[in-house]
Amino acid sequence: MSVASRAPAYIRSISPYQPGKPISELAREMGLPEASIVKLASNENPLGMGPRARDAAQAALSEAFRYPDGGAFALKAALARKFGVKADQLVIGNGSNDVLEIAAQTFLSPGTSAVFSRYSFAVYPLATNARGARCIEVPAKGFGHDLDAMAAAIEADTRIVFIANPNNPTGTFLSGAELEAFLAKVPEDVLVVLDEAYTEFLRPEQRYDSIAWLARFPNLLVSRTLCKAYGLAGLRVGYAIAHPDVADLMNRVRQPFNVSSVALAAAEAALTDDEFVARSADVNRRGMAQLTAAFAELGLEWIPSSGNFVTVKVGDAVAVNRSLLEQGVIVRPIAGYGMPEWLRVSVGLPEENARFIEALRQALA
């Protein structure tokens, strides 16, 4: 009997998360120069890092030989000012993935369960399975969350409900009124993790104040990230806002130095750069219109998206994706989500979108 066979069965059953293909990997595989490759696979900000964040990161490098502030005092203070919350309501993560994992580590164990929707973020079942807990996957409604069905799916052993809004990988959106009504139905001893990684891309008429709900729903946790609209994907910074009792438990299991000093400095500065975030959202809106107009012209079906990506039905997604890769364009196949005919495409700069559109034409031909 091997060492690996002694690992718990629930660990051995996990299928690893498949990230977007790196540019360097495709360059090696296809013999292409890296500068010629367009990557629209990982929902990154095509504008890069904002100028304030970049300056702060560079300045912080001189102290990178020291351990970071494990309590993230300055970043928590900046978040508290920005959102009108208290520092003891905050949990800082190595990206919002880390926040989701910490929530699962804190509240899930063998003999418990978590509820989430089909076609929602792959980390939810991964984090649940890694704790030996049971996954309750609820059938989707229009590729998004069926909140009534999710409320009905909660069982006596359910400890967490995961909701992504906008949803990844489909981009579907739930209104504030729908979410608020759902929270009123959930038992007070079940944690609702509201994953708002793409909230900065919402249109003004879609916006709602989930943080204000914390005063009424102490079982709510709002998870956000600076990896998307703020452009800090490579530095990995996310955060949760929750009831102090929930945040306290999560901070007990959080790794002591889970976010680097460079990332903390960049995140604190990024939170002050509203102009960069607004510009990012504008580039995204224009790029989304560019992509969906092309899909319409090509006669393709797509799912209307409120994120910085769009999911399009291309038929033989394996063949289309292979053709795109050969042309130096990386997008995201999502067969692992149970959508084998679809590709998820991140919104890029106008010239990157145009390159993808042309490559898609050739792939479909």
C-alpha positions in Angstrom: 0.0 0.0 0.0 1.4 3.4 -1.0 1.6 6.6 0.9 -0.8 8.2 -1.6 -3.4 5.5 -1.0 -3.5 6.5 2.6 -4.8 10.0 1.8 -8.5 10.4 2.5 -10.8 9.2 -0.3 -12.3 12.6 -0.6 -8.9 14.1 -1.4 -8.0 11.4 -3.9 -11.4 12.0 -5.7 -10.7 15.7 -6.4 -10.1 16.8 -10.0 -7.5 19.5 -10.0 -8.5 23.1 -11.0 -7.5 23.7 -14.6 -6.2 27.3 -15.0 -6.0 29.2 -18.3 -3.1 28.2 -20.5 -0.1 30.5 -19.9 1.3 32.4 -22.9 4.8 30.9 -22.3 3.3 27.4 -22.5 1.6 28.0 -25.8 4.7 29.6 -27.2 6.7 26.5 -26.4 4.0 24.1 -27.8 3.4 26.0 -31.1 6.8 27.5 -31.6 5.3 31.0 -31.6 6.9 34.2 -30.3 5.3 35.2 -27.0 4.7 38.7 -28.2 2.4 37.4 -31.0 0.1 35.6 -28.6 -3.2 37.0 -27.4 -4.5 35.6 -24.1 -8.2 36.0 -23.4 -8.6 33.0 -21.1 -8.3 34.2 -17.5 -10.5 37.3 -17.1 -7.5 39.5 -16.5 -7.6 43.3 -16.9 -6.2 44.0 -20.3 -5.1 47.5 -19.1 -2.7 45.8 -16.7 -2.0 47.2 -13.2 -3.2 50.7 -12.4 -0.5 53.4 -12.1 -1.0 53.9 -8.3 -0.8 50.2 -7.6 2.3 49.8 -9.8 4.1 52.7 -8.0 3.3 51.3 -4.6 4.4 47.8 -5.5 7.7 49.1 -6.8 8.3 51.1 -3.7 7.5 48.1 -1.5 10.1 46.0 -3.1 12.9 47.6 -1.1 11.4 46.0 2.1 10.5 42.6 0.5 13.2 40.9 2.5 11.0 41.4 5.6 7.9 39.4 6.4 4.6 41.2 5.5 2.2 42.5 8.1 0.3 39.3 8.9 -2.6 41.3 10.2 -2.7 43.5 7.0 -3.4 46.6 9.2 -3.0 49.2 6.5 -5.0 47.4 3.9 -7.8 46.7 6.4 -7.9 50.3 7.4 -8.2 51.3 3.7 -11.0 48.8 3.1 -12.8 50.0 6.3 -12.7 53.6 5.1 -13.8 52.7 1.6 -16.8 50.5 2.6 -17.7 51.9 6.0 -17.0 48.7 7.9 -14.8 47.9 10.9 -11.4 46.2 10.7 -12.6 43.2 12.7 -15.1 42.4 9.9 -12.3 41.8 7.4 -10.4 38.8 6.2 -7.6 39.3 3.7 -6.8 36.5 1.2 -4.3 35.5 -1.4 -6.9 36.3 -4.0 -10.6 35.7 -3.4 -10.0 32.0 -4.1 -8.1 32.0 -0.8 -11.1 33.6 0.9 -13.4 30.9 -0.4 -11.0 28.2 0.8 -10.7 29.8 4.2 -14.5 29.9 4.5 -14.7 26.2 3.6 -11.9 25.3 6.0 -13.7 27.2 8.8 -17.2 25.9 8.4 -17.1 22.6 6.5 -16.1 19.2 7.7 -17.0 15.5 7.0 -20.7 15.2 7.7 -21.6 18.7 6.5 -22.7 20.0 3.1 -22.4 23.0 0.8 -25.0 24.2 -1.7 -24.0 25.8 -5.0 -25.4 26.1 -8.5 -24.5 24.0 -11.6 -22.3 26.1 -14.0 -20.8 28.1 -11.1 -17.2 28.6 -10.0 -15.2 25.4 -10.0 -13.6 26.3 -6.6 -16.9 25.7 -4.8 -16.9 21.9 -5.2 -13.1 21.8 -4.9 -13.1 23.6 -1.5 -16.1 21.5 -0.4 -14.6 18.2 -1.4 -11.2 19.1 0.1 -12.9 19.2 3.6 -14.7 15.9 3.2 -18.0 17.7 3.0 -20.9 16.8 0.6 -21.6 18.8 -2.5 -25.3 19.7 -3.2 -25.3 21.0 -6.8 -28.5 22.6 -7.8 -29.7 22.6 -11.4 -29.1 25.9 -13.2 -31.8 28.3 -14.4 -30.8 29.9 -17.7 -27.2 29.0 -17.0 -27.4 30.9 -13.7 -28.6 30.5 -10.2 -32.1 29.2 -9.4 -32.4 30.8 -5.9 -35.7 29.2 -5.1 -34.3 25.8 -5.8 -31.1 26.6 -3.9 -33.1 27.6 -0.8 -35.1 24.4 -1.0 -31.9 22.4 -1.4 -30.5 23.5 2.0 -30.4 20.5 4.4 -29.9 20.1 8.1 -26.2 19.5 7.6 -25.7 22.5 5.2 -23.2 25.0 6.5 -22.4 27.1 3.4 -24.3 28.3 0.3 -22.0 29.7 -2.4 -23.4 32.3 -4.8 -21.4 34.0 -7.6 -22.7 37.3 -8.8 -22.0 37.9 -11.6 -21.5 34.2 -12.2 -18.3 32.6 -13.5 -18.1 31.1 -16.2 -21.5 32.1 -17.6 -21.7 35.8 -16.6 -25.3 35.7 -15.4 -26.5 38.3 -13.0 -28.9 38.3 -10.0 -30.6 41.5 -8.9 -30.2 42.9 -5.4 -33.9 42.3 -4.8 -33.5 38.6 -5.7 -30.5 38.2 -3.4 -32.1 40.0 -0.5 -35.2 37.9 -0.7 -33.0 34.7 -0.8 -31.1 35.8 2.3 -34.3 36.2 4.2 -35.1 32.5 3.5 -31.8 31.0 4.5 -31.5 29.6 8.1 -29.4 31.9 10.3 -26.9 29.2 11.0 -26.0 28.7 7.3 -23.3 31.0 5.9 -24.1 32.6 2.6 -20.9 33.3 0.7 -21.7 36.0 -1.9 -18.8 35.9 -4.4 -18.6 39.3 -6.1 -15.3 39.0 -7.9 -16.7 40.9 -10.9 -18.9 43.4 -9.2 -16.9 46.4 -10.5 -18.0 45.6 -14.0 -21.7 45.9 -13.2 -23.6 48.7 -15.0 -24.9 51.5 -12.7 -28.5 50.3 -12.9 -27.4 46.8 -11.7 -25.7 47.9 -8.6 -26.9 47.0 -5.1 -25.3 47.4 -1.6 -24.6 43.9 -0.3 -22.3 45.3 2.4 -25.3 47.1 4.0 -27.1 43.8 4.3 -24.5 42.6 6.8 -26.3 44.5 9.6 -29.4 42.5 9.0 -27.9 39.1 7.9 -25.0 38.1 10.2 -24.7 34.9 8.2 -23.7 36.8 5.1 -20.1 36.9 3.8 -19.2 39.2 0.9 -16.1 38.1 -1.0 -14.3 40.4 -3.4 -11.0 40.6 -5.2 -8.5 43.1 -6.6 -7.4 40.7 -9.2 -9.9 41.6 -11.9 -10.9 45.2 -12.3 -8.0 46.5 -10.2 -5.5 44.5 -12.3 -3.7 42.7 -9.5 -4.1 39.1 -10.7 -0.4 38.3 -10.5 -0.1 39.7 -7.0 -3.2 37.9 -5.7 -5.3 40.0 -3.2 -8.8 39.3 -2.2 -10.9 40.1 0.9 -14.1 39.1 2.8 -16.4 41.4 4.7 -18.5 39.5 7.3 -19.9 39.6 10.8 -17.0 40.0 13.3 -17.6 36.5 14.8 -17.4 35.0 11.3 -14.2 37.0 10.4 -12.6 36.1 13.7 -13.0 32.3 13.1 -11.7 32.7 9.6 -8.7 34.7 10.7 -7.8 31.9 13.2 -7.3 29.4 10.3 -5.9 31.8 7.8 -2.2 31.3 7.0 -0.2 34.0 9.0 1.5 35.6 5.9 -0.9 34.7 3.1 -0.5 38.0 1.3 2.9 39.4 0.4 4.1 42.9 1.4 4.2 44.0 -2.2 0.7 42.8 -2.8 -0.6 44.5 0.3 1.0 47.8 -0.7 -0.3 47.6 -4.2 -3.8 46.8 -3.0 -4.0 49.7 -0.6 -3.0 52.1 -3.4 -5.3 50.5 -5.9 -8.3 51.1 -3.7 -7.8 54.9 -4.1 -7.6 54.7 -7.9 -11.3 55.1 -8.9 -10.3 56.6 -12.2 -8.5 53.4 -13.3 -11.4 51.2 -12.2 -13.9 53.4 -14.1 -11.6 53.2 -17.2 -11.4 49.5 -16.9 -15.2 49.2 -16.7 -15.5 51.4 -19.8 -13.0 49.4 -21.8 -14.9 46.3 -20.8 -18.3 47.6 -21.9 -16.9 48.6 -25.3 -15.1 45.3 -25.7 -18.1 43.3 -24.8 -20.1 45.1 -27.5 -17.4 44.4 -30.0 -17.4 40.7 -29.2 -21.1 40.2 -29.1 -21.6 42.1 -32.4 -19.2 39.7 -34.0 -21.0 36.7 -32.5 -24.3 38.0 -33.9 -22.8 38.5 -37.3 -21.4 34.9 -37.2 -24.8 33.5 -36.1 -23.5 32.3 -32.8 -25.3 31.9 -29.5 -23.9 33.6 -26.4 -24.9 34.1 -22.8 -25.4 37.8 -21.9 -22.7 38.6 -19.4 -22.3 41.1 -16.6 -18.6 40.2 -16.0 -15.5 40.9 -18.1 -15.9 37.8 -20.1 -18.5 36.2 -22.4 -19.4 32.6 -23.0 -20.1 31.6 -26.6 -21.4 28.4 -28.2 -19.2 27.3 -31.1 -20.2 23.6 -31.6 -17.1 21.5 -31.7 -15.3 23.5 -29.0 -12.3 21.2 -28.9 -11.6 21.7 -32.7 -12.3 25.4 -32.5 -10.1 25.9 -29.5 -7.3 24.0 -31.2 -7.5 26.2 -34.2 -7.4 29.3 -32.1 -4.3 28.0 -30.3 -2.6 27.3 -33.6 -3.3 31.0 -34.5 -1.8 32.2 -31.2 -5.1 33.0 -29.4 -5.9 31.6 -26.0 -9.4 31.4 -24.7 -11.0 29.1 -22.1 -12.7 25.8 -23.0 -15.3 25.0 -20.3 -16.1 21.3 -20.9 -15.1 20.8 -17.3 -18.1 22.8 -16.3 -20.4 20.5 -18.3 -20.5 22.9 -21.3 -18.5 21.1 -24.0 -19.8 23.2 -26.9 -18.9 26.5 -25.3 -15.8 28.7 -25.0 -15.4 31.5 -22.4 -13.6 34.5 -23.8 -12.2 37.3 -21.7 -12.7 40.9 -22.9 -9.5 42.3 -24.1 -8.3 45.5 -25.7 -9.9 46.4 -29.0 -7.0 45.1 -31.1 -7.0 41.8 -29.0 -10.7 41.4 -29.5 -10.3 42.0 -33.2 -7.5 39.4 -33.4 -9.7 36.8 -31.6 -12.7 37.6 -33.9 -10.6 37.0 -37.0 -9.1 33.8 -35.6 -12.6 32.6 -34.7 -13.8 33.2 -38.2 -11.1 31.1 -39.5 -11.6 28.4 -36.9 -15.3 28.2 -37.7 -14.6 28.1 -41.5 
